[in-house]
Each structure stands twice: as C-alpha cells, then as structure tokens.
C-alpha cells in the first residue's frame, strides 16, 4: 500500500506567524496521536516572513480520511483563520517508491533501489 505525503504552505500575517506556530502544538500533537499518522510538522519558512511550511505523512487513505473528519483537523483549520490567513496551497502525493537519499558510500543519488 502506498503512503500519502502532504506538502503545504500557509501564509498568515507576518507579525502573527510565530504565535500561530507556537499555539498550534495541540493540533499537531493531536494529529500525531492518530492512527496512520507517521509525520505531521509545521515550521517557519525562513525566506518568507509570514509562511508556514506543513509536511505530513500518512500510512493510507483511510487514515487521512479519518483525520479530515476529526476534531484535530477542524481545530487546526479554525486556528489558522484566527491568525490572519492570507493564502494556502496544499497537495497530496501517493508514494509508490521510497529509497534513501544517500547510498552505501554516503553519496546522494537520484536512483531508487
């Protein structure tokens, strides 16, 4: 079964970004506690003062569907709106192959397998 990755960015008022990030921890922890959530993180984009980068990894579509219907997702959505949401873009990806970036010799490689 393929994993699902979500890559997103959220733009809020630059003066509000740090407060938005710090106070989002309950929603992040809540998502991480859900079955099927492998990774769920938010971070500041150091190149754009109001941008938050989001990365998620889920085991399958059913787990992601439960997340979208749950309180943690709804709370996170409302939380972001409280901090002056300007824009957001997100995409989900099904991963059909996975391999380390570095090979046995410690060199980065674009090859899978």
C-alpha positions as CSV (number, residue, x, y, z in Angstrom):
1,X,0.0,0.0,0.0
2,X,1.3,3.4,-0.9
3,X,2.0,6.1,1.7
4,X,0.5,9.5,1.3
5,X,2.5,12.7,1.7
6,X,1.1,16.2,2.0
7,X,3.2,19.2,1.3
8,X,1.6,22.6,2.0
9,X,2.3,26.2,2.8
10,X,0.1,28.6,4.8
11,X,0.6,32.3,4.6
12,X,-0.5,34.4,7.6
13,X,0.2,37.9,8.7
14,X,4.0,38.0,9.2
15,X,3.6,39.5,12.7
16,X,1.4,36.6,13.6
17,X,3.4,33.7,12.3
18,X,5.4,32.8,15.4
19,X,2.3,33.0,17.7
20,X,0.4,30.8,15.2
21,X,3.2,28.2,15.1
22,X,3.6,28.1,18.9
23,X,-0.1,27.9,19.7
24,X,-0.7,25.2,17.1
25,X,1.1,22.5,19.1
26,X,-2.1,20.9,20.4
27,X,-3.4,20.4,16.9
28,X,0.0,19.0,15.7
29,X,0.2,16.6,18.7
30,X,-3.4,15.6,18.1
31,X,-2.7,14.7,14.5
32,X,0.4,12.8,15.6
33,X,-1.7,10.8,18.0
34,X,-4.0,9.5,15.3
35,X,-3.6,6.0,13.8
36,X,-1.9,6.1,10.5
37,X,-0.1,9.5,11.1
38,X,3.6,8.9,10.6
39,X,4.7,12.6,10.5
40,X,3.0,15.9,10.9
41,X,5.1,19.0,11.3
42,X,4.8,22.8,10.9
43,X,7.8,25.1,10.5
44,X,8.6,28.6,9.6
45,X,9.8,29.3,6.1
46,X,12.9,31.4,6.8
47,X,12.7,33.1,3.3
48,X,9.2,34.4,3.7
49,X,8.2,36.1,7.0
50,X,4.5,35.0,7.0
51,X,4.8,31.5,5.6
52,X,4.4,28.2,7.5
53,X,5.5,25.0,5.8
54,X,3.5,21.9,6.6
55,X,4.6,18.3,6.0
56,X,2.5,15.2,6.7
57,X,3.0,11.5,6.1
58,X,0.1,9.0,6.4
59,X,0.0,5.3,6.0
60,X,-3.1,5.2,3.8
61,X,-6.2,7.0,2.5
62,X,-8.4,5.7,5.3
63,X,-6.2,7.2,8.0
64,X,-6.1,10.5,6.1
65,X,-9.9,10.4,5.7
66,X,-10.4,9.9,9.5
67,X,-8.1,12.9,10.1
68,X,-10.1,15.1,7.8
69,X,-13.3,14.3,9.7
70,X,-11.8,14.7,13.1
71,X,-11.6,17.4,15.7
72,X,-7.8,18.0,15.3
73,X,-8.2,18.9,11.6
74,X,-11.2,21.2,12.3
75,X,-9.4,22.8,15.2
76,X,-6.3,23.4,13.1
77,X,-8.4,25.0,10.3
78,X,-10.1,27.3,12.7
79,X,-6.8,28.1,14.5
80,X,-5.2,29.2,11.2
81,X,-8.1,31.5,10.4
82,X,-7.6,33.3,13.8
83,X,-4.1,34.4,12.7
84,X,-5.0,36.2,9.5
85,X,-4.9,33.6,6.8
86,X,-3.8,35.2,3.6
87,X,-3.3,32.1,1.4
88,X,-2.7,28.4,1.5
89,X,-1.6,25.8,-1.1
90,X,-1.5,22.1,-0.4
91,X,-1.1,19.0,-2.4
92,X,-1.1,15.3,-1.6
93,X,1.0,12.6,-3.2
94,X,0.8,8.8,-3.2
95,X,4.3,7.4,-2.9
96,X,4.9,4.3,-5.0
97,X,8.7,4.0,-4.3
98,X,10.9,5.0,-1.4
99,X,14.7,4.9,-1.0
100,X,17.4,6.6,1.0
101,X,18.8,9.8,-0.5
102,X,22.4,8.6,0.3
103,X,23.8,5.3,-1.0
104,X,26.1,2.9,0.9
105,X,29.1,5.1,0.0
106,X,27.4,8.2,1.6
107,X,26.8,9.8,-1.8
108,X,23.4,11.4,-2.8
109,X,21.7,9.5,-5.6
110,X,18.5,10.1,-7.5
111,X,18.1,6.4,-8.1
112,X,15.5,4.3,-6.3
113,X,16.7,0.9,-5.1
